Amino acid sequence: MDLAFVESPVQLLNVLEWAHAPAPAAVPAPAAVPAPAAVPAQPGPDAARGAVVRGGCLTVVVLSPTDPMSRGQLRRMAELARDEGVTVRWQEARGGADAVVRTVRALGPLLRRAERIVIGDPFSRYVQLLLTLAGTRRLTVVDDGTATMEFVVQLTQGERLVRWHRRGRRGPRELLLAPVSAAARRRLTPSGHREVELFTAMPVEEAPEGIAVTPNRFRWTRSRFGPPLLTRGADLVGTSLVETGVVGPEPYLEAVGSLARAHGATRYFAHRREGTDKLHRLAATTGLEIVRPDLPLELVARRRPVGRTVLSFPSTVVHTLPLVLAGTGVTVAVCDIAPEWLRDTASPWARGFLAGITGTARHVHRLSAPV
């Protein structure tokens, strides 16, 4: 049995993509993922292979978050996964120490039976704890957005696992959980008796030695949905950089308005973590139609009408949408983050990391930060 732990809709989407992708070669290879050619509406003989091919039996455990938007998208993704023959188990994992204890006890039998563990977020303390309790020697990490790029760097350099916007912080919580994080890092480091696979759409220039890299080409998404109907205008993709404390709210609102005016954007696809008050202000000041997607944008872009140009700030979609929308005529453009937009409290690594997201994105148009 293959056992997957997910905490976000994108992670569940990428577990489905992993389940339907060809198994990795025995020799690791760098994941330089070119934009694929357009695919027919119906899958060909080498298209999505079905979850049963990858692992014989796949169970996905949703470690449910608390915010309503994430929960709603995860419910919809769980329906799609069940339609594909995947067993999905919804676990109310939050709500205090009692919830953690209940979750660990409930998942104990699954952890002991699992032949492979698939995780979507190696930085999650919850997932790190579960990894220390699992006995399997086969591990797979699927994308959790651009955080995968930072994970590869930290694993290669032997650093502690910490999200890029939290680097440099060593509060009581980080110190308390440091042993768990260190144990998880050892589990995620390949060895003679431990097999580790990375399934990613992100650019991996230098993978840690011994890790098998499998490129995510979104075969399942492209074979199941679309191609989309193209509208005449442009769409703008929202980001949670304000919510994570990296970018100030006022510069962000001004930048969105400038981009919308310059490119004729009419719709704004909100990130699931964006706050309601912020979105109300954005709609009032820019006139953009705010769209709250009920699925990850990679699926929305294939299933519904989409603009001929999709504008984004540095985020995961500048890497994934060119793959998802290859051959459809959609142009993906990314706008740089100006240094003056960053908050004083932003991590000193933030600027370099955001620039790296833009600089490594393939098959996108680069736009200067609006002034």
Salt bridges, closest charged atoms under 4 A:
GLU7 OE2 - ARG94 NH2 2.53
GLU79 OE1 - ARG76 NH1 3.16
GLU84 OE1 - HIS20 NE2 3.18
GLU84 OE1 - ARG224 NH2 2.85
GLU92 OE2 - ARG71 NH2 2.87
ASP121 OD2 - ARG163 NH2 2.62
GLU150 OE2 - ARG167 NH1 2.95
GLU159 OE1 - ARG167 NH2 3.49
GLU195 OE2 - ARG116 NH2 2.81
GLU195 OE1 - ARG138 NE 3.92
GLU197 OE2 - ARG54 NH2 3.24
GLU197 OE1 - ARG116 NH1 3.71
ASP235 OD2 - ARG267 NH2 2.81
GLU243 OE1 - LYS278 NZ 3.17
GLU250 OE2 - ARG281 NH1 2.90
GLU274 OE1 - LYS278 NZ 2.75
ASP294 OD2 - ARG76 NE 3.53
ASP294 OD1 - ARG304 NH2 2.91
ASP336 OD1 - ARG366 NH2 3.11
